[in-house]
Amino acid sequence: MKPVDEALLRTLAPTGIGVLVRRGADFAAAEDAVQDALVEAMRVWPDDPPRDPKGWLVTVAWRKFLDAARAETSRRHREVRVEGEPVPDPGEAVDDTLQLYFLCANPSLTPASAVALTLRAVGGLTTRQIAQAYLVPEATMAQRISRAKRTVSGVRFNQPGDVATVLRVLYLVFNEGYSGDVDLAGEAIRLTRQVAAKTNNEEVAGLLALMLLHHARRSARTSPDGRLVPLAEQDRSLWNTGLIAEGVDVLQKALTRDRLGEFQAQAAIAALHADARTAEETDWVQIVGWYDELVLLTDSPVARLNRAVAVGEADGPRAGLAALSELDPGLPRHTAVAAYLHERDGDPATAARLYAEAARAASNLPERDHLTRQAARLNVELRS
Amino acid sequence: MSRTSDWLRPRSEHGHNGPYRTKENMMAKYLLLKHYRGAPAPVNNVPMDQWTPEEVSAHVQYMQDLADRLEGTGEFVEGLAVSPEGTWVSYDGEGRPPVTDGPFAETKDLIAGWMVIDVDNYERALELAGELSAAPGAGGKPIHEWLELRPFLTHPQTITE
């Protein structure tokens, strides 16, 4: 018994789909056949590892495709149109894998569907793994993927796509990835690296840098007991310097090309945090400058809110509160930011009240617990 | 890397890219909560035991069909019903068995069951809650039952600053 090299197996998924599509299979059928072959590989390879994993996978997937096509045809009492002998492989003239990314991120798909389809067809994850990661039943995830494939069934496989759509999907996998036995953040980085290697686009590099710089802080972001550790309180010796160096390098090369986008701007902010040996050393003035860029690029209320925090650090809490007062109080985390700035401004009573209010409005449990602890800490101080 | 990070100085030149994600367009799980009591009175307010057997069957079928359809759309997470009879339980000190009491007739809120959905946005959650509330009751007419729609707390996002 030899454990299956799952990482290798997963990289073969898009290759296999590409070969089957070029042999005449439609995308949905090719994707199903490759998924079946992947599941079989997991079962068979430990006892009987193939000498040529790619050849094995393509052969098995092609056989699964033919079986399915014959079953389908006999159901419909039609002639088998696909011959048993595979047509000669025309070679990878176009990059199948990149085409698959475009297809799986097609704008006609909802974000959740695009994420699921990308993880299966390009990421090579099984339906079960994706379902576990997003905490839904396997049957539901299977249906979500089938529907996604029906939605894109009219899209030509070699239709040129917009790389920005792919980046949004990969960002989601990284940023909103849940639990399960698959490391979705790591998977998002693997896929983004792959897209970066196949394209020449500053924003792909920007997103990759952003992921690497945030991934570098992973072990410092939560305490051993599962608490959220805010950036200012993180043990910076836990930050992964290798990932930071790589992220900085990727970002630096992208920025020299002078085609700024939101992911490069976000990565620049992350790089400035990474550059500070202590929280006090943070170059907040430059960070405010990057938030200004980000606001101009995206006009996003979330960017404006984060800018108010940075202004509070750069120019003092009063300036931060002034920036905050221009924003919609209904924004997520608005009250939490207000609480923080009021505490910095020497008003613990208001801060405690706002922290408690922010905790009630928090959209996730670790954040709610964190905000509740902040309120509790100030209330203890106020009583003594 | 240099402390001054000259290369990181922002320059004003702008391309364009996609929008940030906000709460409104994030996929999320929602709880649709049904109550035995505690919810406002529905339009078609006839207790189930006053319906005809066919109306009961039609109601049960409607709920099952909706769950099946949501599985088909990739939005169903789970659905469960709970008995109206329950017991209140509380810790009673070290080494002692938990103390039990109730049920308390004065408890205003009595949960009957729930459905959990995983949808693209709040509007879709509202739409599905509306469908669930339209389940047929007496006379085969929609009950217009008041359901409580509540978002689940999520996992924290990785990128927050």
Interface residues (C-beta under 8 A of the other chain):
Chain A: T110 P111 A112 S113 A116 Y134 L135 V136 P137 A139 T140 M141 Q143 R144 I145 R147 A164 T165 L167 R168 L172 F174 N175 E176 G177 Y178 S179 A185 E203 L210 H214 L228 L231 I244 A245 V248 Q252 L255 T256 D258 R259 L260 G261 E262 F263 A265 Q266 A268 I269 A270 A271 L272 H273 A274 D275 D283 Q286 G289 W290 D292 E293 L296 L297 T298 S300 P301 V302 A303 N306 V309 P332 A362 S363 N364 L365 P366 E367 R368
Chain B: M1 R3 S5 W7 L8 R9 P10 R11 S12 E13 H14 G15 H16 N17 G18 P19 Y20 R21 T22 K23 N25 M26 M27 K29 L70 E71 G72 T73 G74 E75 F76 V77 E78 D118 D120 P151 L153 T154 H155 P156 Q157 T158 I159 E161
